[in-house]
Amino acid sequence: MTMTSSPASAGIPATRILGDKLDSIPFSPYHVLVIFVLGLVGFIEGYDLAVTGSLIVLAKEPLHLTPGDIQWIVLGPTVCLCIGGFIAAAISDHVSRKAILQIGVISVTFLTLLIPLVRNAEQLIVLRLLIGIGGGFAVTAPFPIAAELMPAQHRRTYGAIYEMMLASSFTVLPIVAFFLANDPNGFRLIALPGGLALFVIPVILQLLLPESPRWYLRKGRVERAVAVVNRYIARCGNRVPPLSVASLGTNFTLARAELPPFWALFGRGQLRWTAIGVWTSACAGTSFFLISVLLPKALIDQGAAVATSFGISTLVFMATIPGKCFNAYVMEIIGRRWTICLALLGAIPGLVLMALAHKAGDYASLVMSVGALWTGFTTLSSFPAVRMYLSEQFPTALRGRGHTFGESFARLFAGIAAPFLMLPHTGSPTIFFGAIIVIVLAGAFPAILFGKETVGQIELVAAETGEVEAGAGIGAAEPA
């Protein structure tokens, strides 16, 4: 049985019809498999990229790291992560979603596998810089893929599982570092799990992850898009009729049109959504980077033992596992924007406790632990909503470039400027945790005041429904 075109659907863009078809597929074990595969990528890439905080502690003595070396290890990879992200942004939408992901995964895992071989600080720095470039491809690709493969009503399921697996990698890291704290080869051993994934993850991606049919259609490969949709339907249990070329109607104007230029991200009608998505991502990302990269060092500088600093870091990221699940659930109830707002504002009590823990005397460890759990459950758990909200700000023709650019541009401040500015102040609880409070306040309200709620139906963006412009802009692109 196949869908047939009708006069009513003849004028509807093929992109909208194909999107409705994908959204109509009932949730199935195959959807869970796709989520798991992307989540596995998140776990490995999170491990490989977030190992920075552990490396600067574990490698300090064996490699005789100087303050300058530590600055390079902390900031250099993130600079290169942005560079890699901008490179990926330039070629995304032109190159398939899956190819972008594979480039990132293979390069990051291969280079991480070389870390156990380093003999001095310079070699470690070079490897971490190159890993950053590959990471620019890997860390931004999963969300555009999921936005185009998951039914709209189940993107929160993806967001929850992906971010929980990412959080699991951040939780595992300080635990492993704790056991390796006194081993002179600890920095070599901690890199092995992420490097050995080279022989597993790319193979799984190639065999189990489908290409986006939305991307095929937008490139004008209509028959290929239909074939991928039908294979997807079959793997999901054949619970809806297959798709046919005829059922896509006759409006292939957008599907076969030339991709809008990169600068359309800043064109009339799109600039507002790009700016709000980037700002929100930057504020949430800054709170994450300051804690994930600098918290172990900050606690040591503030008088804590090495083992204690890793223990508190473990608590922070352990709390993000249920926190991300909670935020992914409520974002479909109260919306992406309010979830982001409440997650960021909710962190303030936890950050205040962490800032004041040193004044609690014998209860300092307890106060710091409670503050860490609270902060992890709130602001560090905002990313299921933050990243999906960003991805839904762009039409299919710009989603790969828009999402990748958005995360990369946000990271210029979140992962580079902010850690650089805060590195001299990690010894002051008031300045360190107070700065994070200011940042979460700045990120909580713009999406509420100036943004528009997205509902997951990414074809409802005006640029996808034929209001696209010729020339420099992408029309009055407004998320539904």
N, C-alpha and C positions, 0 to 999 in steps of 0.2 A: 504494500500500500504506500502511495506517495502523495505528498501534498501537491495540489494543483494551484495554479495561479488563478486569480479571480479579478473581475473589474475593480473590486474594492481595494485589492492589494497591488494593482498594476502601477499606481503612482507612488507607492511606499518604497523608499530606498531599499535595495537588496541588503544593505548592511543592517537595517533595522529588522528585516524579516529573519535573517540568519541569527541575529542576536536573540530575538524572541524564541527561536527554535532551541538554541542552546540553553536559554533560561527555563524552557519547558521540560527539560530532561529531569526526571525525578532523581533525587540524591541516591547514590548507589555506592557499593564497595569500590567501584573504579574511581569515583570522585575521591574517596578516602585514600586510595593508592596514589593519585596525583598529588594530593595534599601531603602525604607522607614523603614522597620523593622530593618535593620542593622544601618540606620541612627538614629533611636530611641535609639538603644543601645549606639551609640556614644554620643547622647545627655545626657542620664542618667549617663553613666560612666564618661563622661567629667565633669558633674556637681559634682558627688560624689568625684572624684579624685582631681579636681582643686579647691575645696572649701578650700584648705589649706591656701591660701593667705588671704581669708576672716576670717577664723577661728582664725588665730594668732592675728588679730586685734580685732575681736568681743569677743574673750574669754580671752583676756589679763587681763582685770580688774576683771571680775566675777570669774575666776579660779586662779587669782594671778600668771599668767605665768611668770616664770623667764627667763632670756636670755638662760639658758640651756634648759628649756622646749621648747622655741621657736625653738631652733636648732633641737631638736628631732622632733618637729611637721613638720618642713620644710624639713629636710633631711631623717628622719626615714622612712616615708612612701615610699619615692622613693627608698631607699635601699631595702625595702621589695618588692616594685614593681619589682625591678630587680631580687630578689630571686624568687618571684612568676613566673616571666617571664622565668627564667632558668629552673624551675620545669616544666612549661608548655612546654618549648622547648624540654625537655628530653622525654616527653610522646607524644607530637604532632606527627602526621603521623601514630603513633601506635593507638592512640585514635581518634575518629571522630572529625572533625572540629566543629560540632555543640555541642558535649559534652564539649569540651574545653571552648567554649563560655558560655554555661550554668553554668559551674562551676564558672566562673568568675563573671557572672551577679548575680547569687544567693548569693554568698558570699559577694560581695561588697554592694549590696542593703540591705541585712539583717544586716550587721554590721553598715552601715550608719544609719539604723533605731534605733540603740541603742545609738547613740550620744546624743539625747535629755535626756537620763537618767544619763549621767555622772555627778559626783559630785566633781571631782578634776582633776588636770592636768594629774596625772598618768593614770587615767582611759581613758582620751581622747587620750593620747599618745598610749596606748595599742590598742585601737580601730583603730586608724589611721594606726598603724603598720600592723594589721591584714587585714585591708582594702587594704593596699598596696600589700600584697601577693595575694589576690583575683584579684586585678586589673591587676597583671601580666598575668593572663589568659585572662581577658576581653578585654584589650586595644589592644592586638595584633591579636586577632582571626578574626575580621571582614574583614581585607584586603585579607588574603589567601582565605577566603570563597568567597568574591566578585570576586577575580581573577579567580576562578574556576567555578563560576556560570554566570557571566556576559559575553556576547559576547565581543570579543576583542575590537571592535570599539566603545563599549559603556561603557568601564571601566571609561572613563573620566566623564560620567554622574554620575556613582556611586561615584567616587572620589569627584566630586563637591558637591553632595547632602549630602554625609556622613560628609565631612569636614565642610560644611555650618551648619549642625545641631550641630556638635561638637562646632563650633565657637559660635553658638547661646547659648549654655550652658555657655560658658565663658563670653558671653555678659550679660546673665541674672544674673549671680552670683553677680557681683559688683552692679547691680541695686538693687537686693534684699538686699545686704549688706548695701547699702546706706540708705534704709528705716529702717534697723534694727540697724543702727550705735549707737543709744543711748538707745537701749533696753538691759537690763542686761541678758535677755534670748535669745538674738539675735543669738548666736552661736547654740542654740538648735533648734530654728525655721528654720534657714537656711538649716539644715540637713534634715528636714522632707520630702521635695519633693523627694529627691533622695532615701530616705529610703522606702517611700510608694510605689515606683516603684516595690518593691519586689512582690507585688500582681498582677502586670500587665505584666511586660516585659518577665519573663520566660514563661508565658502561651502563649504569642504572638509568641515567638521564637519556641516553641514546635509545635504550630498549623500551622504556616505560612511559616517558613523557611525550605527549603529542605536541605537534606544532599548533599554533593558534590559527583556527580557521578564519577568524576575523582578519588576521594579518594577511593570509592568502587572498581573501576576497578584496581587501583594500589594495593589494598589489595587482588586481585584475585577473588572478588565477582562479576563476570561478569554479571550474570543474574540480580542481584540487581542493578548494574550500569545501565543496559539497561532499567529496569523498572522505575528507577528514571528519566532518560532522557525522556522517553515517557510520564511520568506524567507531566514533565516540559513542554514538547511540547503541551500537551493537555491544560494545564493551560494558555499557551501563545496563544491559539486560533487555534491549529492544522494547522498552516500555512506552515509546512514542513512535509514530510512523517515521520512516526515513525521509530525508530531504531530497529534493530534485532541483535541477537547474531551473526548470519551468516554474517551480513554486516560489522562486526568488523574484518573480515578476519581471518587469521590463526596465525598471529604473536602476541602471548600473552606472549612472553618471559619476557618483562618488567612488564607486568601486574601481572604476577604470581611470579615474582622474589622476593627474600627476600629484605626487605628495606635496603638500604645502611646504614652503621653505621653513628652515629652522626658526627664523625670526618671527614666524607666525605665533610662536609662544608669547610674544610681546605685542601682538597686533590688537587692533580695536576689538573689544569684546572678550578677548582671552586674557589680556594682561592682568585684570583684576583677580581672576581665579588662579593664575600662575603665582602672583605675588602673595596671595593669602596662603596658598599651599606651601610655598617655600618658607614664608615667615613662621608658620606653625611648625613645620618640620625642623627649622633651625632652632627654635626655642626648646622643643622636646629633645632634639638631638644634643643640644648643649648640656642639658641636665644629665643626659646619659653619658656623654664623653667625659665630663668632669668627674663623674663618679667611677666609671669603668676604668678610666686611664689613670686618674690621679688619686683616687680614694686610698689605695694601699700606701702610697707615698705620703699623703696628707696625714694619715693616722700615725705613721712612723715618725714624721716630723713633729707631730703633736704629742709624742711621748709613748706611743703604743709599741709593743713588741712586734716583730715581723709576723709571728704566728697569729697574733691577735688581729693584725691588719688584714691578713688573708681570711680569718674567720668572719670578721665583720663584712668583708666583700662577699663572702659566700652567702651570708644572711640576706644582703641586699638583693642579690640575683635569685636566690631561692624564693623570695617573696614575689618576684615578678611572674613566676609560673602560675600560681592561682590568680594573680593580679591581671595578667594578660587575658586569661580565660574569662574573668569577670568583665573586663572592658569590651572584649569581643562580643560577649553576650548582650550587654546593655546598649551597644552602639546601634543595634537593630531595633531597639525599643525607644530610646530617647534621641537617637540620631548620632551621626559622627561628631558633629560640632559640640554638642553638650557633653558627650563622653570625653572629648579632648579637654574641654574646659574644666570639668569636675576632676579629671585625673591630675591635671597640673595644679589646680588650686588645692586639691586634697593632699598634696605633698608637703604643704607648708608646716603643719604640726610636726611631721617627722623630721624635717630639716631643722626646725627650731630645737628639737630634742637633741639632734646630733651636734648642733652648734653649742649647746649648753652642757653637754655631757661631762666635759672636763671640770665643771663646777659641782658635780654631784657627789664628790668624795668617793666613799666606798661603793656607791651605786652607779659609778660612771659607766662601767661595762654594761650594766643592765639598761641604763638610759640610752646609751649608744646603740645597743642591740634593738631596742624597741623602735628607736628612730630609723634605723636601717630597714627594719621590716616594713614600717609604715611607708617610707619613701619608695622602697622597691615595689610595694603593692599599688602605688599611685602613679607618680610621674614616670617612673621607669617602665610602667606597664601600659602606657598610652599608645604604643606604636601600632597595635592592630587597627585602631581608628585613625591615627595620624597618617600611616602609610597608605591605607586604602582610600582615605579622603583625598590624599595627594594624587593617587593614580586615577581617581574618578573625576579629576578636574579637567581631563584632556580627552578629546575625541580619539578614535582609533588611529587616525593618520598622524597624530602627534603624541600618542601615549608613551611609546618607547622613549622618544626624545624628551618629552615633557617630564615624565617621572624621573628619569635618570638625571636630567639637568637639575630638577628640583632638589633631589637628595644631594647631588654633588655641590650645588651652589650653597645649600644650607650648611653643608659640612665645612665649607671654607671658614665659617664663623664657629660652628659647633665643635669641630674637631681640630681646628688649627689656631684661630685667633684666641678663642676662649682659653684653651689649655695653656697657650703661650703666655697670655696675660696673667693667668692664675698660678703658673708654676712657681713664681717667687713668693707666693702668699699661702702656700699649702700648710705652713706652720701655724697660721692663724685661723682658729675655728670660726671666728666671727666673720672674717672676710671670705673664707672659702665657702662656707655654707650659706652665708648671707647673700653672696653673689648668685648662688643657685636659686634662692628665694626670689630675687629680683627677676631672674630669667623666666621662671615658671609663671610669675605674674604677667610678664610681657607677652607670653604665648597663650594665655588662657582665654583672652577675650576677642582678638581680631576676627576669628572665624565666626563667632557668635554675632558680632556687631556688623561685619562687612561681608561675610561669606554667605553662601547659599547651601542649604542642606542637599546632599546627594542621596539618591534612593537606590543606587546600584544599577539602574538601567542606563548603561553607558551610551546607548544609541540615542538617548533623548537629548544629548548635547546638540545644540542648534547647528553646529558645524557638520554634524553627521546627518542632518535631516534636510540638507539641500540649501541651507541659508549661507553656505560658504560663499564667500567672496572670491573675487578674482584679485590677484595681486598680492599686496603685502599682508593683509589681515586674514583671519579665519572667520570673519563674520561675527555675528552677535552670539558667540559661543557661550552658552549659559547652562551649567549643570542643572538638571531637573531636581 
